[in-house]
Amino acid sequence: MTPAPAPPLPEGAPARAPLVLAALEALYPDARTELEFRNPFELLVATVLSAQATDVSVNAATPALFARYPDAFALSQATPEEIEPYIRSIGLYRNKARNLAALARLLVERHGGEVPNDFDAVVALPGAGRKTANVVLSNAYGYPAIAVDTHVGRLARRLGLSVQTNPDKVEADLGRLFPRDRWVFLHHALILHGRRVCLARRPLCPECVMAGFCPKVGVEQTGVHE
């Protein structure tokens, strides 16, 4: 069966994408994840914890967690109840504690305690998903990927790069518009811009270097900070 054609991109998106990339490269030349980690295991755990939580809250909790459970072997021996006190300050901590315990056991059982350099294998881990796999593989192993979180999705729509609301479809649109070797940079830079300038409720459009070519899709409904 012939696969369905990709939905059309927004009008002007191919011409706008290079302008967006150039602006982001000037603003955030060293853009990287703000999650703190020392190895792929710590990055995986931190990324799972970051779902519906801030990187700041995750970074505050993980030092004590990793001091107690430094690797998958140690964490696999813990019960969710034993993990909970270390992550209680993070949203959805009970569910995340269950996922971490199960995730660590699978890392030990299937992958010798190591985080696999394989997209499907990471997606199959409890608490992980496509976004988690993209974050972990891109930052730990240099895998070209675009991790679409709420910031990336919001900016993709506001900048007229995608009309999609499904993160997987937003990822596909951005992948068509930007060079593969800039995907990792792109998602980090969009996240930083979403946190610092293109805020969800009151974007700082007058301060944004992209104001001259950004179509500001949906901004009228959110209000603009003058």
C-alpha positions in Angstrom: 0.0 0.0 0.0 1.3 3.4 -0.9 1.7 5.6 2.2 -0.5 8.6 2.5 1.2 11.9 1.4 2.3 14.2 4.1 -0.1 17.0 4.9 0.8 20.4 3.3 3.0 22.7 5.4 1.7 26.2 6.2 2.0 28.8 3.5 5.5 30.4 3.6 6.9 27.8 6.0 9.8 26.7 3.8 11.0 30.3 3.3 10.5 31.2 6.9 12.4 28.2 8.4 15.9 29.4 7.4 15.1 32.8 9.0 14.0 31.0 12.2 17.1 28.9 12.3 19.4 31.9 11.8 17.7 33.8 14.5 17.9 30.9 17.0 21.6 30.3 16.1 22.4 34.0 16.9 20.4 34.0 20.1 21.3 30.6 21.6 24.5 29.4 19.9 25.2 26.9 22.7 21.7 25.7 23.3 21.5 22.4 25.1 19.2 20.6 27.5 18.9 22.2 30.9 18.5 18.8 32.6 21.6 18.0 34.6 23.1 14.6 34.0 26.5 12.8 33.9 25.6 9.7 31.8 22.8 8.2 29.7 21.2 6.5 32.7 20.9 9.8 34.6 19.6 11.5 31.5 16.9 8.9 31.0 15.7 9.1 34.6 15.7 12.9 34.5 13.8 13.0 31.3 11.1 10.6 32.6 10.8 12.8 35.7 10.5 15.9 33.6 7.1 15.0 32.1 4.7 17.7 33.2 7.3 19.1 35.5 10.0 21.8 35.3 13.7 21.1 34.7 14.4 23.1 37.8 12.3 20.8 40.0 13.9 17.7 38.4 17.5 19.1 38.9 16.7 19.9 42.5 15.6 16.3 43.2 18.0 14.1 41.2 21.3 14.6 43.1 20.0 12.8 46.2 18.2 10.3 44.0 21.4 9.4 42.1 23.5 9.4 45.2 21.2 6.6 46.6 20.6 4.9 43.2 23.6 5.6 41.0 22.8 3.1 38.2 20.1 0.8 36.9 21.3 -2.1 39.0 20.8 -0.1 42.2 17.5 1.4 41.1 16.1 -2.0 40.0 16.4 -3.2 43.6 14.2 -0.4 44.9 10.4 -0.4 45.4 8.3 2.5 44.2 7.7 3.4 47.9 11.4 3.6 48.5 11.9 5.9 45.4 9.0 8.2 46.2 10.6 10.3 49.0 13.4 11.4 46.6 11.0 12.7 44.0 8.1 13.8 46.1 8.6 17.5 45.1 8.0 16.6 41.4 4.5 16.3 39.9 3.0 12.9 39.5 5.7 11.5 41.7 3.9 8.3 42.6 3.3 7.2 39.0 6.9 8.2 38.1 8.3 6.2 41.0 6.5 3.1 39.7 7.8 3.8 36.2 11.4 4.2 37.4 11.3 1.0 39.3 10.0 -0.9 36.3 12.3 0.9 33.9 15.4 0.0 35.9 14.4 -3.6 36.0 13.9 -3.8 32.3 17.3 -2.0 31.7 18.9 -4.8 33.8 16.9 -7.7 32.3 17.1 -6.6 28.6 20.1 -4.3 28.2 22.6 -5.3 30.9 21.9 -2.2 32.9 22.8 0.2 30.1 20.5 2.6 28.2 20.2 1.2 24.7 21.3 3.3 21.8 18.1 2.3 20.0 14.9 4.3 19.5 12.4 1.5 19.7 14.1 0.0 22.8 13.9 3.3 24.7 10.3 3.9 23.7 9.4 0.5 25.1 10.6 1.4 28.6 8.0 2.3 31.2 7.4 6.0 31.4 9.3 6.7 28.2 7.8 7.6 24.8 8.8 9.2 21.6 9.8 12.5 23.2 11.8 10.8 25.9 13.6 8.6 23.3 14.4 11.7 21.2 15.8 13.6 24.2 17.9 10.7 25.5 19.3 9.5 22.1 20.1 13.0 20.9 21.8 14.2 24.0 23.5 11.0 25.1 24.4 9.4 21.7 24.2 12.3 19.1 21.1 10.8 17.4 19.5 13.4 15.1 16.1 14.0 16.6 13.6 16.7 17.4 11.9 16.3 20.7 8.6 18.1 20.7 7.5 19.3 24.1 4.9 22.0 24.8 7.3 24.8 24.0 8.4 23.3 20.7 4.8 22.6 19.7 3.7 26.1 20.6 6.5 27.9 18.8 6.1 25.7 15.7 2.5 26.8 15.4 3.1 30.5 16.3 5.9 30.7 13.8 3.8 29.2 11.1 5.9 26.1 10.7 3.2 23.6 11.5 -0.6 23.6 12.1 -0.5 20.3 13.9 -1.3 19.7 17.5 -0.1 16.1 17.7 3.6 16.2 18.8 4.5 13.4 16.3 3.1 15.4 13.4 4.8 18.6 14.6 8.1 16.6 14.7 7.5 15.4 11.1 6.8 18.9 9.9 9.9 20.4 11.5 11.9 17.5 10.1 10.9 18.5 6.6 11.8 22.1 7.1 15.2 22.0 8.8 18.5 20.3 8.0 18.9 17.0 9.8 22.2 18.0 11.3 20.5 21.0 13.1 17.6 19.0 14.6 19.1 18.6 18.0 20.1 22.3 18.2 16.7 23.3 16.9 14.6 21.7 19.7 16.9 23.0 22.4 16.8 26.5 21.0 13.1 26.5 20.6 12.6 25.4 24.2 14.9 28.2 25.4 13.0 30.7 23.3 9.7 29.4 24.6 10.9 29.8 28.2 12.4 33.2 27.8 10.6 35.1 25.1 7.7 33.3 23.4 5.8 32.6 26.6 2.6 30.7 26.6 0.2 33.3 28.0 1.9 36.6 27.3 4.6 36.3 24.6 7.1 39.2 24.6 6.6 39.9 20.9 8.0 43.5 20.9 11.3 42.1 22.3 11.5 39.1 19.9 14.1 39.3 17.0 11.7 37.2 14.9 8.8 39.7 15.2 9.5 40.9 11.6 8.7 37.6 10.0 6.7 35.7 12.6 3.0 35.4 11.7 2.2 35.2 15.4 -0.4 32.5 14.9 -2.8 32.5 17.9 -1.1 35.3 19.7 -4.2 37.5 19.5 -6.0 35.0 21.8 -3.2 35.0 24.4 -2.4 38.7 24.6 1.0 40.3 24.0 3.1 41.9 26.7 3.9 45.5 25.7 
